[in-house]
Amino acid sequence: MEDFEVQNFVQTEASTDKKCPGCGATISFDPAEGKLHCKYCGFKCELPKPEEEREVCEMDFYAAKNSGSYEWGVKKKSVQCNSCGAVSIYDALETASVCPFCGSNQVMPAAEEDSIAPGGVCPFSVTKENASAAFKKWISKKFFAPNKAKESTRPEAFQGLYLPYWTYDVKTLSRFTARAGYDHKVKKDGQTKIETEWHSVSGFYEEAFDDETVVASKRMGNTSVKGCQPFDLSKVTPYNPQLLAGFAAERYSVGLQEGWEVARKSIQTKLRGHISDYVRKTWKANRADSVKMSTNYANLTYKYLLVPIWVSSYKYKDKVYQFVVNGQTGKVGGDSPVSTWKVLLTILGVAAAIALLCLLLGH
């Protein structure tokens, strides 16, 4: 399979060479120690420090959305899975024989296009072994899970993956109308009841949102990923290609504009609830409803980040199930299938117990 490489903009040997100086094997990032490590000869070294101190900066949304580049800082190749269509990015020195999303080995080079480069990375801090242990503890509580699911707790069943995320910062100013409700007691037919008197109110509400997050993947933006959230974005560091050594990194499939539409809907939902709280507090009401608002957005900025997850997948009755472990916290997310045989045996066991109890009580 021919490698499709992205030309790097960092030309220094220190940034591109990930071969072990001891044995020549490919070295990878070790989450346990936060160092580069060779699993073959045991060589370890600190991550090279950038030539100048950098920060993960907020980028202007309107200036950047049409001018994305895809220069990651090292030679990369992309592979696409023929089975599920997922596109993953690897070091040019590494090979991808198995898709981290569905377990298929039908992968092929994928065509490149201009994209926005990641600005920051949340490094792995949970090892594959710890991810396996967290998943084993989680799946052990799923009584009706099939045995095949529990077999996927082996450490070698997990693939380390950096998942793309958009974060958005924005200031909002909303003009709103709503109803403020005041409860009072009334007596009717000898009974005391609560009635609500409603008054129309209106005003302006201002709020700034920081790091409104959106999963920038159409393949992994599911309940598994949502179940393992949140990620601690205070631990984000400027993008460093060495942090990705030994891991796959998915290219975003939810674009910057599309991601903002998702974030905006989430912000709208939050604003509606916050305005209801504001009405109750400002007008000293017992309740608030019928919120209608018109919102202006200002100072919209974004960050493109990579966050760490461990992924395990398997097939059960022709359906692929994914389990995700947060690479920072070890929190597990996923939907476990239900074993029909285990459910049936449980029902039969309960029915037999009830029958035996009835028989004993009958005597």
N, C-alpha and C positions, 0 to 999 in steps of 0.2 A: 504494500500500500504506500503510495507516494505521499510524502509529508507536504502539507501546505503551510508555509512559514510566513509569518508577518515580520517585515523588516523592522528591526529595533532601532530606537533613537538613542539608546545608551550604548556606546560602542566600547566601553572599557571592559577589559578582561574580568575584572573583579565583579562586574554586574552580570556577566553572561556565562561565566565558567562555573558549573556546579558539579564538576568532577572531583572525586576524592583525591587529594594529593598523595594518599598512601597506597591505594590499590586501583585507582582509576574508575571506580564504580560511580554511579550517580548518587549524590548525597541528597538528603531530604530534611525538611524542618521537623524538629522533635518538639511536640507540644508540651511534654513533661518538663523539659529544661529550657525551652525557648531558644535552642541553638540548632545549627546545622549539624546533621549526624549521618555517618555512614554505617548502615546496619551490617555491612560485611566485615569491615576491619575495626570498627569501633571509633574511628576518627570523629572528633567533635571540634567545632569552632563557633565563635560568636558571630552573630549577623554583622556583615560589614556596615559601618555607619555611613550615612550620606555625607557628601562633601560639605553640605550646609544644612543647618537646621530647617526643617519644613513643618508646616502644620496642615491639618486637613481643613481646607478652606471651603466656605460656602461659595457656590458659583451662581452668577446671575442667570436666572432661568431664560429670560428672553434673549440674552446675548448668546447663550450656549446651545440652545436646542437645535439649531441648524448647522452647527459647526463642530460636530463631534469628530474626534480622531480615534484611531484604534492602535496607538503605539503603546505597548505595554511595558517596554523597557528591556525585554529579552526576546529572543526568537521564540515564536509560538507556532503551534499547529492546531488546527481545529478538526475535530472528527464529528461526524453526524451518524446517529443510530438509524439504520434502515427500518428497525422495528417500531420505535416510538417517535422518531424524528428529533430527539434531543440533540443539541449541539454543545459539545464540551471543548474546553481549551486545555492543552497540555504543553509541557516543555517540549522543545524540538528533540531532546534526547530521550524522551519517554515514549512508550507505545501505549495505545489504548486498545485492549483486546476485549474488554467487557464494558457495556454501557452502565454507568452508575445509577441510571434512573429505572431501567427495567430488567437489567441482568442479561440482556441480549449481547451476543458477540458479533452482531452484524453492524460494524461501524465502518465509516468511509470518510475521506477528506471532505470538508465542507467549504464552500466558497466564502470568501471574506467580503466585507463591505465596511465603509467608514463607520466607526462607532465611537462613542464617548469612552475615554479611558477611565478606569477606577481611580478615585482620589484617595481612598482609604481602605484599610483592611482591619477587621477584628480577628486577631490571630487565634489559632486553635490553642486551647489550654487543657482540653480533655483528650486523653489518649484513646486509641482504638480499644485498648483493653478496658479502660474505665467506661467507655461508651457501651461496650458489650455487657459489662456488669450492670450498668443502669438499665439497659434494655431487658436483661434477664430478670431483674427484680420487677420491672413493669409488667412483662408478659406473664410472669408467674402468678400474678393476681387475676389474669384473664382465664377463668376456669374453663370456659367453653372454647378457648382457642385451640385449633388443631395442633397436633404434635409437631407437624412440619413447621409451623410458625415458631414454636419454641426451639426447634433445631437451628433457627437462623440467629440465635444468640451468640454463635461462635464469633470471636474477634475477626477472623478472616472473612466473614460474611459482610463486613462493613467497609464502605468506600468513603474516604474523606473528600468533601466537596465544599468549595467556596460558592455561596449562593449570592446572586446580585440583588442589591437593595437600592431603592431610591429613598432619600429623606428630603423633606421639604420644610422650609421655614417661611412663614408669611404673616403679615399683619392684616387683621380684618376689621372692618367697620360696617356694622349692620344696622339698617333702619328697620324697626319692627313694629308690629301691632300684635296684641294678644288680649286675652281675657284674664282678669284677676278675680279669683273666687274667695268669698268670705263665708265661712260656715257659721251657722247659728242654730240654736235649739228651738224647736216649736212643738207645741202640744196639739195633737190631733187624735180625736176619739180616745182620749184618756192615755195616749201613749206619747212619749217624747221621741221626736225624730230630728234628724239633722238635715237642714236644707242649706243650699248654697246660693248666695246672691252674687251675680256676676257683673263686673264692670269692665268696660273697654279701656285699655291703656295703650300707650305707644311711646316710642323713644329711640335712643341710639345705644348700641352696645359695641364696645371695642375689646378685642382680644388678640394676642399674638400667639401663634402656634410654632413650637420648636420641634424639629425632628419628627414630623408626621411621616411614618414609614409605610412603604409599599414594596411588597415582594416583586422584583422585576423579572419574574419567571412565570411563564404560562404553564409550564409543566410541573413546577414545584409550589405554586401558589395555592396549595390545597390544605385540607384539614391537618395533614401530618405536620407541615411546617408551622401552621398556626398553633398547633398543640404544643410545639417545643419552644415557642416564643415566650418572653421577649429576649432580645439580645442586648447586652450592656454596651451601648454605643459610646460610653465614656472611655472605654478601653480601645477605641479605634486609633490606629496609627497611620501615618502617611503610607501610601502604597509602596511596598518594597517587594520586588519579584522574588527575593529569597524566601519570603514567608509562604509562597505558594509551592516551594520545592517539595515534590512528592505528592501533591494533591491536584485534583482536577478543579477547574474554575469554570462555571457556566457563564456564557455570554448572556447579557440581558435580552429577553424576548418581549418584554413590556417596555416600550419606548418612553422617553422623558415626558412627552406630551400626554401619552396614554396613562402613564403613572400619575401625573398631576390630576387627571380627571378622577382617578380612583381616590386620591388623597383629598381632593376637593369635596367629593361626596361624603367622605368620612368626616371632614371638618364641618360640613353642613349639618350632619346628624348631631355632632357634638355641640355645635352652636345652638341648635334648637333646644337641647337640654339645658345648656348653660343660661340661655335667655329665660327659660322657664324659671330656673333658680333665681335669676336676677329679678324677675317680676315679683316673685314671692317675697324676696328680701326687701326690695325697694318699696313696694306698695304694702308690705306687711300683710300679705294675703296668705290664706291657707292652702291655696292651690292655684295653678295657672294652666291654661290650655289655649288651643287655637292660635298658636304662634305662626305668624307670617312674617317673612323677612326678605330684605334685599341686601346683598352683601357685596362690598367692594374689597378687592385684594390688593395689597401693596407690598413692595420690597420682597418679592418672591425669589427665593434662592433654593438651590438644591445641592445635594451631595450624592455621588455614586459610590457605594460601598460594597465590599465583599464580606460576607459573614460566614462562619464555619458551621458545617453540619456533618454528621456521620449518617450515611444512608445504607439501609439494608432492604432488599426486595426479594420476593419469591412469588411463585405462581401457585394458586389454589383454586381448583376447578375452573381453569382457563382464565382466571382473573389475576392481574398483578397487584400485589399489596406492597406498599412502601411503609417503612418505619424510619423515623428521623430522630436523631439524638442531637441536641444542641451542643455544638463544639466548645462552647464557653461554660455552660452550667450543668450539662448532663441531663437536662430535662428531656423527656421522651414524648414524641407525638406520633400518632398513627391510629388507623382503624384496624382492629383485629377481626378476622373472619370468625364465624361461629361454626364449630364442628357439629354437623347434623347428628352424627352418632353419639356424641357426648350429651347433646340435648335429649335425644331419645332415651338413652340409658338413664339419665337423671329423672326423666318423667316416669319411666318404668319403675325406677327405684322408689320414688316418692309414692307412686300408686301402690306398690307392694307394701310399703310401710303403713299406708293408710288402711289397706285391706287387713293387714295383720293386727293393727290397733283396733279396728272394728270387731275383728274376730275375738280378740281378748276381752274387749268390753262386753261383747255379747254373752260371754260366759260369766 
